[in-house]
Amino acid sequence: MMQPWVFLAGAILLEVAGTTSMKLSEGFTRPLPSLLLFFFYALSFTSLTFALNKIDVSHAYAVWSGVGTALIAVIGICFFRETFSPIKMMSILLIIIGVVGLNMCGTKH
């Protein structure tokens, strides 16, 4: 039963790579990051689709978007010199708490 979660983890990492490529594409002015953006997002959606075979869509999407959002916020702070504040940190923690909460009240297949 681990396989769907492996697909979901892959979908998250690929989505993060796609969003990072989006930033690096500088508005589609840089060819390689621009191409990678579409490549990573296509693979992310494919992997997410496989995960949805066994994981409820509400849980899978919450984990995919929530964890992806939190990771991108951290990448923005660490690599793109975005501002860091206690409110931003608290917001990231709330995203994670929300994802965990959604999964704790879910049903088992």
N, CA, C and O atoms as a Tinker XYZ file with bonds, in Angstrom:
   436  protein
     1  N      0.828000   -1.211000    0.000000    73     2
     2  CA     0.000000    0.000000    0.000000    64     1     3
     3  C      0.863000    1.262000    0.000000    63     2     4     5
     4  O      0.332000    2.373000   -0.012000    81     3
     5  N      2.162000    1.103000    0.013000    73     3     6
     6  CA     3.064000    2.254000    0.005000    64     5     7
     7  C      3.170000    2.903000   -1.374000    63     6     8     9
     8  O      3.459000    4.095000   -1.476000    81     7
     9  N      2.939000    2.127000   -2.437000    73     7    10
    10  CA     3.160000    2.631000   -3.788000    64     9    11
    11  C      2.414000    3.933000   -4.107000    63    10    12    13
    12  O      3.019000    4.832000   -4.691000    81    11
    13  N      1.135000    4.075000   -3.753000    73    11    14
    14  CA     0.466000    5.346000   -4.060000    64    13    15
    15  C      1.132000    6.542000   -3.372000    63    14    16    17
    16  O      1.175000    7.638000   -3.929000    81    15
    17  N      1.643000    6.329000   -2.174000    73    15    18
    18  CA     2.306000    7.409000   -1.445000    64    17    19
    19  C      3.656000    7.733000   -2.065000    63    18    20    21
    20  O      4.114000    8.873000   -1.996000    81    19
    21  N      4.297000    6.739000   -2.669000    73    19    22
    22  CA     5.553000    6.992000   -3.400000    64    21    23
    23  C      5.249000    7.848000   -4.631000    63    22    24    25
    24  O      5.984000    8.787000   -4.940000    81    23
    25  N      4.162000    7.519000   -5.329000    73    23    26
    26  CA     3.745000    8.349000   -6.470000    64    25    27
    27  C      3.422000    9.765000   -6.018000    63    26    28    29
    28  O      3.777000   10.731000   -6.694000    81    27
    29  N      2.750000    9.895000   -4.875000    73    27    30
    30  CA     2.405000   11.226000   -4.376000    64    29    31
    31  C      3.662000   12.013000   -3.999000    63    30    32    33
    32  O      3.770000   13.200000   -4.308000    81    31
    33  N      4.599000   11.358000   -3.339000    73    31    34
    34  CA     5.865000   12.030000   -2.989000    64    33    35
    35  C      6.599000   12.473000   -4.251000    63    34    36    37
    36  O      7.143000   13.575000   -4.305000    81    35
    37  N      6.610000   11.611000   -5.263000    73    35    38
    38  CA     7.228000   11.982000   -6.535000    64    37    39
    39  C      6.527000   13.157000   -7.181000    63    38    40    41
    40  O      7.172000   14.052000   -7.727000    81    39
    41  N      5.193000   13.155000   -7.118000    73    39    42
    42  CA     4.413000   14.260000   -7.690000    64    41    43
    43  C      4.747000   15.573000   -6.991000    63    42    44    45
    44  O      4.838000   16.618000   -7.635000    81    43
    45  N      4.928000   15.520000   -5.680000    73    43    46
    46  CA     5.276000   16.728000   -4.920000    64    45    47
    47  C      6.645000   17.245000   -5.337000    63    46    48    49
    48  O      6.805000   18.433000   -5.616000    81    47
    49  N      7.630000   16.359000   -5.380000    73    47    50
    50  CA     8.991000   16.780000   -5.748000    64    49    51
    51  C      9.036000   17.322000   -7.173000    63    50    52    53
    52  O      9.728000   18.304000   -7.442000    81    51
    53  N      8.305000   16.691000   -8.081000    73    51    54
    54  CA     8.273000   17.166000   -9.468000    64    53    55
    55  C      7.561000   18.507000   -9.586000    63    54    56    57
    56  O      7.961000   19.354000  -10.385000    81    55
    57  N      6.503000   18.707000   -8.790000    73    55    58
    58  CA     5.809000   19.998000   -8.789000    64    57    59
    59  C      6.723000   21.101000   -8.261000    63    58    60    61
    60  O      6.737000   22.210000   -8.793000    81    59
    61  N      7.478000   20.795000   -7.223000    73    59    62
    62  CA     8.435000   21.764000   -6.667000    64    61    63
    63  C      9.505000   22.085000   -7.707000    63    62    64    65
    64  O      9.894000   23.243000   -7.865000    81    63
    65  N      9.979000   21.063000   -8.414000    73    63    66
    66  CA    10.968000   21.296000   -9.476000    64    65    67
    67  C     10.362000   22.155000  -10.591000    63    66    68    69
    68  O     11.040000   23.025000  -11.139000    81    67
    69  N      9.101000   21.920000  -10.926000    73    67    70
    70  CA     8.432000   22.715000  -11.958000    64    69    71
    71  C      8.264000   24.164000  -11.542000    63    70    72    73
    72  O      8.481000   25.071000  -12.346000    81    71
    73  N      7.880000   24.390000  -10.294000    73    71    74
    74  CA     7.699000   25.755000   -9.811000    64    73    75
    75  C      9.039000   26.478000   -9.706000    63    74    76    77
    76  O      9.132000   27.667000  -10.012000    81    75
    77  N     10.063000   25.767000   -9.277000    73    75    78
    78  CA    11.410000   26.360000   -9.243000    64    77    79
    79  C     11.871000   26.705000  -10.652000    63    78    80    81
    80  O     12.474000   27.756000  -10.868000    81    79
    81  N     11.591000   25.828000  -11.610000    73    79    82
    82  CA    11.927000   26.117000  -13.008000    64    81    83
    83  C     11.164000   27.328000  -13.515000    63    82    84    85
    84  O     11.681000   28.110000  -14.313000    81    83
    85  N      9.921000   27.480000  -13.044000    73    83    86
    86  CA     9.122000   28.646000  -13.429000    64    85    87
    87  C      9.830000   29.929000  -13.000000    63    86    88    89
    88  O      9.928000   30.880000  -13.776000    81    87
    89  N     10.315000   29.950000  -11.781000    73    87    90
    90  CA    11.048000   31.126000  -11.286000    64    89    91
    91  C     12.324000   31.346000  -12.100000    63    90    92    93
    92  O     12.636000   32.470000  -12.494000    81    91
    93  N     13.057000   30.251000  -12.346000    73    91    94
    94  CA    14.322000   30.353000  -13.079000    64    93    95
    95  C     14.139000   30.712000  -14.556000    63    94    96    97
    96  O     15.081000   31.176000  -15.199000    81    95
    97  N     12.932000   30.499000  -15.098000    73    95    98
    98  CA    12.688000   30.804000  -16.514000    64    97    99
    99  C     12.655000   32.305000  -16.786000    63    98   100   101
   100  O     12.749000   32.737000  -17.934000    81    99
   101  N     12.520000   33.096000  -15.722000    73    99   102
   102  CA    12.477000   34.553000  -15.847000    64   101   103
   103  C     11.471000   34.996000  -16.914000    63   102   104   105
   104  O     11.802000   35.711000  -17.859000    81   103
   105  N     10.235000   34.541000  -16.721000    73   103   106
   106  CA     9.162000   34.937000  -17.642000    64   105   107
   107  C      9.314000   34.334000  -19.023000    63   106   108   109
   108  O      9.027000   34.993000  -20.022000    81   107
   109  N      9.761000   33.092000  -19.093000    73   107   110
   110  CA     9.982000   32.352000  -20.344000    64   109   111
   111  C     11.080000   32.956000  -21.207000    63   110   112   113
   112  O     11.094000   32.742000  -22.419000    81   111
   113  N     12.001000   33.704000  -20.607000    73   111   114
   114  CA    13.105000   34.276000  -21.387000    64   113   115
   115  C     14.325000   33.347000  -21.406000    63   114   116   117
   116  O     15.237000   33.546000  -22.210000    81   115
   117  N     14.350000   32.353000  -20.544000    73   115   118
   118  CA    15.454000   31.391000  -20.511000    64   117   119
   119  C     14.923000   30.042000  -20.992000    63   118   120   121
   120  O     14.051000   29.458000  -20.348000    81   119
   121  N     15.440000   29.538000  -22.123000    73   119   122
   122  CA    14.857000   28.345000  -22.756000    64   121   123
   123  C     14.870000   27.071000  -21.899000    63   122   124   125
   124  O     13.842000   26.401000  -21.805000    81   123
   125  N     15.988000   26.722000  -21.280000    73   123   126
   126  CA    16.050000   25.448000  -20.562000    64   125   127
   127  C     15.083000   25.413000  -19.367000    63   126   128   129
   128  O     14.300000   24.470000  -19.257000    81   127
   129  N     15.113000   26.403000  -18.477000    73   127   130
   130  CA    14.132000   26.355000  -17.383000    64   129   131
   131  C     12.686000   26.407000  -17.888000    63   130   132   133
   132  O     11.793000   25.823000  -17.275000    81   131
   133  N     12.460000   27.101000  -18.996000    73   131   134
   134  CA    11.113000   27.179000  -19.569000    64   133   135
   135  C     10.638000   25.802000  -20.027000    63   134   136   137
   136  O      9.487000   25.434000  -19.792000    81   135
   137  N     11.510000   25.044000  -20.677000    73   135   138
   138  CA    11.157000   23.688000  -21.100000    64   137   139
   139  C     11.002000   22.756000  -19.899000    63   138   140   141
   140  O     10.084000   21.938000  -19.854000    81   139
   141  N     11.902000   22.886000  -18.931000    73   139   142
   142  CA    11.846000   22.028000  -17.750000    64   141   143
   143  C     10.558000   22.241000  -16.961000    63   142   144   145
   144  O     10.023000   21.299000  -16.377000    81   143
   145  N     10.069000   23.456000  -16.944000    73   143   146
   146  CA     8.819000   23.767000  -16.262000    64   145   147
   147  C      7.705000   22.849000  -16.756000    63   146   148   149
   148  O      7.018000   22.229000  -15.944000    81   147
   149  N      7.515000   22.751000  -18.058000    73   147   150
   150  CA     6.459000   21.917000  -18.628000    64   149   151
   151  C      6.742000   20.430000  -18.404000    63   150   152   153
   152  O      5.832000   19.654000  -18.112000    81   151
   153  N      8.001000   20.047000  -18.542000    73   151   154
   154  CA     8.409000   18.656000  -18.333000    64   153   155
   155  C      8.092000   18.209000  -16.902000    63   154   156   157
   156  O      7.468000   17.168000  -16.700000    81   155
   157  N      8.519000   18.993000  -15.917000    73   155   158
   158  CA     8.300000   18.624000  -14.521000    64   157   159
   159  C      6.819000   18.627000  -14.154000    63   158   160   161
   160  O      6.362000   17.748000  -13.424000    81   159
   161  N      6.067000   19.605000  -14.651000    73   159   162
   162  CA     4.640000   19.634000  -14.336000    64   161   163
   163  C      3.903000   18.463000  -14.982000    63   162   164   165
   164  O      3.011000   17.885000  -14.362000    81   163
   165  N      4.256000   18.107000  -16.200000    73   163   166
   166  CA     3.621000   16.952000  -16.854000    64   165   167
   167  C      3.886000   15.675000  -16.059000    63   166   168   169
   168  O      2.974000   14.877000  -15.841000    81   167
   169  N      5.123000   15.483000  -15.628000    73   167   170
   170  CA     5.443000   14.306000  -14.825000    64   169   171
   171  C      4.758000   14.357000  -13.462000    63   170   172   173
   172  O      4.332000   13.324000  -12.945000    81   171
   173  N      4.649000   15.533000  -12.885000    73   171   174
   174  CA     3.990000   15.676000  -11.593000    64   173   175
   175  C      2.516000   15.279000  -11.689000    63   174   176   177
   176  O      2.021000   14.519000  -10.856000    81   175
   177  N      1.824000   15.789000  -12.698000    73   175   178
   178  CA     0.410000   15.443000  -12.858000    64   177   179
   179  C      0.226000   13.964000  -13.178000    63   178   180   181
   180  O     -0.745000   13.347000  -12.741000    81   179
   181  N      1.153000   13.400000  -13.937000    73   179   182
   182  CA     1.090000   11.966000  -14.226000    64   181   183
   183  C      1.244000   11.158000  -12.952000    63   182   184   185
   184  O      0.470000   10.234000  -12.703000    81   183
   185  N      2.228000   11.497000  -12.150000    73   183   186
   186  CA     2.450000   10.794000  -10.892000    64   185   187
   187  C      1.266000   10.986000   -9.933000    63   186   188   189
   188  O      0.853000   10.041000   -9.261000    81   187
   189  N      0.732000   12.190000   -9.873000    73   187   190
   190  CA    -0.431000   12.459000   -9.030000    64   189   191
   191  C     -1.624000   11.610000   -9.480000    63   190   192   193
   192  O     -2.370000   11.097000   -8.645000    81   191
   193  N     -1.801000   11.463000  -10.771000    73   191   194
   194  CA    -2.891000   10.644000  -11.300000    64   193   195
   195  C     -2.765000    9.197000  -10.845000    63   194   196   197
   196  O     -3.763000    8.574000  -10.482000    81   195
   197  N     -1.545000    8.653000  -10.861000    73   195   198
   198  CA    -1.335000    7.284000  -10.380000    64   197   199
   199  C     -1.615000    7.187000   -8.881000    63   198   200   201
   200  O     -2.166000    6.186000   -8.425000    81   199
   201  N     -1.252000    8.194000   -8.123000    73   199   202
   202  CA    -1.509000    8.192000   -6.680000    64   201   203
   203  C     -3.008000    8.177000   -6.396000    63   202   204   205
   204  O     -3.451000    7.570000   -5.422000    81   203
   205  N     -3.788000    8.845000   -7.248000    73   203   206
   206  CA    -5.233000    8.935000   -7.034000    64   205   207
   207  C     -5.963000    7.608000   -7.225000    63   206   208   209
   208  O     -7.146000    7.501000   -6.902000    81   207
   209  N     -5.268000    6.596000   -7.749000    73   207   210
   210  CA    -5.886000    5.277000   -7.856000    64   209   211
   211  C     -6.218000    4.696000   -6.486000    63   210   212   213
   212  O     -7.178000    3.937000   -6.355000    81   211
   213  N     -5.440000    5.041000   -5.467000    73   211   214
   214  CA    -5.627000    4.453000   -4.138000    64   213   215
   215  C     -5.806000    5.483000   -3.016000    63   214   216   217
   216  O     -6.192000    5.115000   -1.906000    81   215
   217  N     -5.537000    6.742000   -3.282000    73   215   218
   218  CA    -5.651000    7.778000   -2.252000    64   217   219
   219  C     -6.826000    8.675000   -2.608000    63   218   220   221
   220  O     -6.983000    9.075000   -3.762000    81   219
   221  N     -7.653000    8.991000   -1.615000    73   219   222
   222  CA    -8.781000    9.907000   -1.848000    64   221   223
   223  C     -8.266000   11.218000   -2.433000    63   222   224   225
   224  O     -7.217000   11.717000   -2.024000    81   223
   225  N     -9.003000   11.771000   -3.386000    73   223   226
   226  CA    -8.571000   12.998000   -4.054000    64   225   227
   227  C     -8.414000   14.151000   -3.062000    63   226   228   229
   228  O     -7.499000   14.963000   -3.202000    81   227
   229  N     -9.295000   14.231000   -2.061000    73   227   230
   230  CA    -9.189000   15.331000   -1.098000    64   229   231
   231  C     -7.890000   15.244000   -0.301000    63   230   232   233
   232  O     -7.254000   16.263000   -0.031000    81   231
   233  N     -7.508000   14.052000    0.065000    73   231   234
   234  CA    -6.262000   13.887000    0.823000    64   233   235
   235  C     -5.041000   14.079000   -0.068000    63   234   236   237
   236  O     -4.101000   14.786000    0.297000    81   235
   237  N     -5.061000   13.453000   -1.224000    73   235   238
   238  CA    -3.907000   13.547000   -2.125000    64   237   239
   239  C     -3.658000   14.990000   -2.539000    63   238   240   241
   240  O     -2.517000   15.454000   -2.533000    81   239
   241  N     -4.719000   15.696000   -2.897000    73   239   242
   242  CA    -4.535000   17.077000   -3.348000    64   241   243
   243  C     -4.088000   17.977000   -2.207000    63   242   244   245
   244  O     -3.269000   18.874000   -2.407000    81   243
   245  N     -4.621000   17.744000   -1.010000    73   243   246
   246  CA    -4.206000   18.542000    0.145000    64   245   247
   247  C     -2.723000   18.337000    0.436000    63   246   248   249
   248  O     -1.995000   19.298000    0.689000    81   247
   249  N     -2.283000   17.096000    0.399000    73   247   250
   250  CA    -0.867000   16.810000    0.654000    64   249   251
   251  C     -0.025000   17.386000   -0.472000    63   250   252   253
   252  O      0.980000   18.048000   -0.213000    81   251
   253  N     -0.420000   17.146000   -1.724000    73   251   254
   254  CA     0.345000   17.610000   -2.889000    64   253   255
   255  C      0.500000   19.131000   -2.871000    63   254   256   257
   256  O      1.607000   19.651000   -3.010000    81   255
   257  N     -0.604000   19.827000   -2.701000    73   255   258
   258  CA    -0.529000   21.293000   -2.746000    64   257   259
   259  C      0.066000   21.871000   -1.470000    63   258   260   261
   260  O      0.846000   22.822000   -1.529000    81   259
   261  N     -0.287000   21.315000   -0.328000    73   259   262
   262  CA     0.203000   21.851000    0.948000    64   261   263
   263  C      1.696000   21.656000    1.138000    63   262   264   265
   264  O      2.414000   22.604000    1.455000    81   263
   265  N      2.162000   20.439000    0.947000    73   263   266
   266  CA     3.599000   20.171000    1.102000    64   265   267
   267  C      4.382000   20.912000    0.022000    63   266   268   269
   268  O      5.448000   21.466000    0.290000    81   267
   269  N      3.848000   20.919000   -1.199000    73   267   270
   270  CA     4.514000   21.666000   -2.269000    64   269   271
   271  C      4.624000   23.144000   -1.960000    63   270   272   273
   272  O      5.668000   23.754000   -2.189000    81   271
   273  N      3.553000   23.724000   -1.442000    73   271   274
   274  CA     3.557000   25.141000   -1.069000    64   273   275
   275  C      4.583000   25.418000    0.026000    63   274   276   277
   276  O      5.337000   26.388000   -0.053000    81   275
   277  N      4.607000   24.561000    1.046000    73   275   278
   278  CA     5.566000   24.748000    2.141000    64   277   279
   279  C      7.000000   24.627000    1.629000    63   278   280   281
   280  O      7.857000   25.429000    1.999000    81   279
   281  N      7.267000   23.636000    0.784000    73   279   282
   282  CA     8.625000   23.462000    0.247000    64   281   283
   283  C      9.038000   24.651000   -0.616000    63   282   284   285
   284  O     10.171000   25.123000   -0.522000    81   283
   285  N      8.133000   25.132000   -1.448000    73   283   286
   286  CA     8.452000   26.283000   -2.302000    64   285   287
   287  C      8.703000   27.524000   -1.460000    63   286   288   289
   288  O      9.576000   28.325000   -1.795000    81   287
   289  N      7.956000   27.703000   -0.372000    73   287   290
   290  CA     8.203000   28.850000    0.510000    64   289   291
   291  C      9.601000   28.770000    1.110000    63   290   292   293
   292  O     10.305000   29.777000    1.182000    81   291
   293  N     10.003000   27.583000    1.540000    73   291   294
   294  CA    11.348000   27.399000    2.106000    64   293   295
   295  C     12.415000   27.615000    1.035000    63   294   296   297
   296  O     13.432000   28.255000    1.300000    81   295
   297  N     12.196000   27.094000   -0.161000    73   295   298
   298  CA    13.149000   27.298000   -1.262000    64   297   299
   299  C     13.256000   28.790000   -1.590000    63   298   300   301
   300  O     14.353000   29.298000   -1.825000    81   299
   301  N     12.131000   29.483000   -1.606000    73   299   302
   302  CA    12.153000   30.923000   -1.866000    64   301   303
   303  C     12.998000   31.675000   -0.854000    63   302   304   305
   304  O     13.761000   32.575000   -1.207000    81   303
   305  N     12.852000   31.297000    0.404000    73   303   306
   306  CA    13.628000   31.952000    1.465000    64   305   307
   307  C     15.105000   31.599000    1.352000    63   306   308   309
   308  O     15.965000   32.475000    1.439000    81   307
   309  N     15.400000   30.315000    1.157000    73   307   310
   310  CA    16.794000   29.850000    1.182000    64   309   311
   311  C     17.581000   30.167000   -0.089000    63   310   312   313
   312  O     18.766000   30.494000   -0.016000    81   311
   313  N     16.935000   30.075000   -1.249000    73   311   314
   314  CA    17.676000   30.196000   -2.509000    64   313   315
   315  C     17.379000   31.453000   -3.314000    63   314   316   317
   316  O     18.210000   31.887000   -4.112000    81   315
   317  N     16.206000   32.043000   -3.116000    73   315   318
   318  CA    15.852000   33.220000   -3.901000    64   317   319
   319  C     15.801000   34.485000   -3.055000    63   318   320   321
   320  O     15.289000   35.515000   -3.494000    81   319
   321  N     16.333000   34.403000   -1.842000    73   319   322
   322  CA    16.462000   35.543000   -0.939000    64   321   323
   323  C     15.143000   36.263000   -0.674000    63   322   324   325
   324  O     15.109000   37.486000   -0.540000    81   323
   325  N     14.061000   35.494000   -0.600000    73   323   326
   326  CA    12.781000   36.088000   -0.234000    64   325   327
   327  C     12.808000   36.412000    1.260000    63   326   328   329
   328  O     13.570000   35.820000    2.025000    81   327
   329  N     11.985000   37.337000    1.646000    73   327   330
   330  CA    11.984000   37.759000    3.049000    64   329   331
   331  C     11.492000   36.627000    3.947000    63   330   332   333
   332  O     10.664000   35.802000    3.560000    81   331
   333  N     12.027000   36.624000    5.138000    73   331   334
   334  CA    11.608000   35.668000    6.163000    64   333   335
   335  C     11.067000   36.454000    7.332000    63   334   336   337
   336  O     11.652000   37.453000    7.751000    81   335
   337  N      9.945000   35.997000    7.857000    73   335   338
   338  CA     9.371000   36.652000    9.021000    64   337   339
   339  C      8.691000   35.599000    9.883000    63   338   340   341
   340  O      8.386000   34.505000    9.409000    81   339
   341  N      8.455000   35.929000   11.141000    73   339   342
   342  CA     7.728000   34.986000   11.994000    64   341   343
   343  C      6.334000   34.658000   11.439000    63   342   344   345
   344  O      5.863000   33.528000   11.571000    81   343
   345  N      5.690000   35.629000   10.831000    73   343   346
   346  CA     4.365000   35.375000   10.255000    64   345   347
   347  C      4.470000   34.394000    9.099000    63   346   348   349
   348  O      3.618000   33.518000    8.957000    81   347
   349  N      5.496000   34.525000    8.273000    73   347   350
   350  CA     5.682000   33.586000    7.165000    64   349   351
   351  C      5.946000   32.179000    7.701000    63   350   352   353
   352  O      5.399000   31.203000    7.188000    81   351
   353  N      6.784000   32.078000    8.731000    73   351   354
   354  CA     7.074000   30.778000    9.329000    64   353   355
   355  C      5.813000   30.173000    9.936000    63   354   356   357
   356  O      5.558000   28.982000    9.754000    81   355
   357  N      5.034000   30.954000   10.640000    73   355   358
   358  CA     3.790000   30.470000   11.232000    64   357   359
   359  C      2.819000   30.020000   10.145000    63   358   360   361
   360  O      2.118000   29.023000   10.319000    81   359
   361  N      2.769000   30.734000    9.039000    73   359   362
   362  CA     1.879000   30.374000    7.941000    64   361   363
   363  C      2.275000   29.034000    7.326000    63   362   364   365
   364  O      1.415000   28.213000    7.010000    81   363
   365  N      3.578000   28.816000    7.158000    73   363   366
   366  CA     4.062000   27.529000    6.643000    64   365   367
   367  C      3.673000   26.409000    7.604000    63   366   368   369
   368  O      3.222000   25.347000    7.174000    81   367
   369  N      3.845000   26.642000    8.890000    73   367   370
   370  CA     3.464000   25.634000    9.894000    64   369   371
   371  C      1.963000   25.354000    9.866000    63   370   372   373
   372  O      1.545000   24.209000   10.041000    81   371
   373  N      1.157000   26.377000    9.651000    73   371   374
   374  CA    -0.292000   26.181000    9.573000    64   373   375
   375  C     -0.680000   25.342000    8.358000    63   374   376   377
   376  O     -1.607000   24.534000    8.428000    81   375
   377  N      0.027000   25.532000    7.247000    73   375   378
   378  CA    -0.219000   24.700000    6.064000    64   377   379
   379  C      0.044000   23.237000    6.409000    63   378   380   381
   380  O     -0.766000   22.362000    6.105000    81   379
   381  N      1.178000   22.984000    7.045000    73   379   382
   382  CA     1.548000   21.617000    7.409000    64   381   383
   383  C      0.544000   21.033000    8.395000    63   382   384   385
   384  O      0.136000   19.880000    8.255000    81   383
   385  N      0.145000   21.813000    9.383000    73   383   386
   386  CA    -0.852000   21.353000   10.362000    64   385   387
   387  C     -2.172000   21.026000    9.656000    63   386   388   389
   388  O     -2.819000   20.033000    9.987000    81   387
   389  N     -2.566000   21.839000    8.704000    73   387   390
   390  CA    -3.799000   21.592000    7.955000    64   389   391
   391  C     -3.743000   20.301000    7.163000    63   390   392   393
   392  O     -4.718000   19.549000    7.137000    81   391
   393  N     -2.623000   20.034000    6.518000    73   391   394
   394  CA    -2.463000   18.804000    5.750000    64   393   395
   395  C     -2.521000   17.592000    6.682000    63   394   396   397
   396  O     -3.199000   16.609000    6.384000    81   395
   397  N     -1.816000   17.662000    7.798000    73   395   398
   398  CA    -1.830000   16.564000    8.766000    64   397   399
   399  C     -3.249000   16.357000    9.304000    63   398   400   401
   400  O     -3.713000   15.222000    9.411000    81   399
   401  N     -3.926000   17.433000    9.636000    73   399   402
   402  CA    -5.276000   17.338000   10.154000    64   401   403
   403  C     -6.244000   16.703000    9.171000    63   402   404   405
   404  O     -7.070000   15.872000    9.550000    81   403
   405  N     -6.141000   17.091000    7.919000    73   403   406
   406  CA    -7.003000   16.516000    6.886000    64   405   407
   407  C     -6.776000   15.005000    6.788000    63   406   408   409
   408  O     -7.728000   14.236000    6.652000    81   407
   409  N     -5.532000   14.593000    6.856000    73   407   410
   410  CA    -5.238000   13.172000    6.721000    64   409   411
   411  C     -5.607000   12.377000    7.970000    63   410   412   413
   412  O     -5.894000   11.184000    7.871000    81   411
   413  N     -5.605000   12.997000    9.121000    73   411   414
   414  CA    -5.962000   12.293000   10.349000    64   413   415
   415  C     -7.459000   11.967000   10.402000    63   414   416   417
   416  O     -7.857000   10.992000   11.040000    81   415
   417  N     -8.281000   12.770000    9.742000    73   415   418
   418  CA    -9.724000   12.527000    9.782000    64   417   419
   419  C    -10.222000   11.799000    8.547000    63   418   420   421
   420  O    -11.429000   11.703000    8.326000    81   419
   421  N     -9.303000   11.287000    7.741000    73   419   422
   422  CA    -9.673000   10.609000    6.505000    64   421   423
   423  C    -10.068000    9.172000    6.732000    63   422   424   425
   424  O     -9.869000    8.604000    7.806000    81   423
   425  N    -10.635000    8.601000    5.687000    73   423   426
   426  CA   -11.034000    7.197000    5.728000    64   425   427
   427  C     -9.954000    6.330000    5.114000    63   426   428   429
   428  O     -9.163000    6.793000    4.292000    81   427
   429  N     -9.925000    5.085000    5.513000    73   427   430
   430  CA    -8.966000    4.116000    4.974000    64   429   431
   431  C     -9.601000    3.380000    3.811000    63   430   432   433
   432  O    -10.813000    3.163000    3.795000    81   431
   433  N     -8.789000    2.996000    2.838000    73   431   434
   434  CA    -9.283000    2.179000    1.718000    64   433   435
   435  C     -9.288000    0.738000    2.102000    63   434   436
   436  O     -9.668000   -0.114000    1.299000    81   435
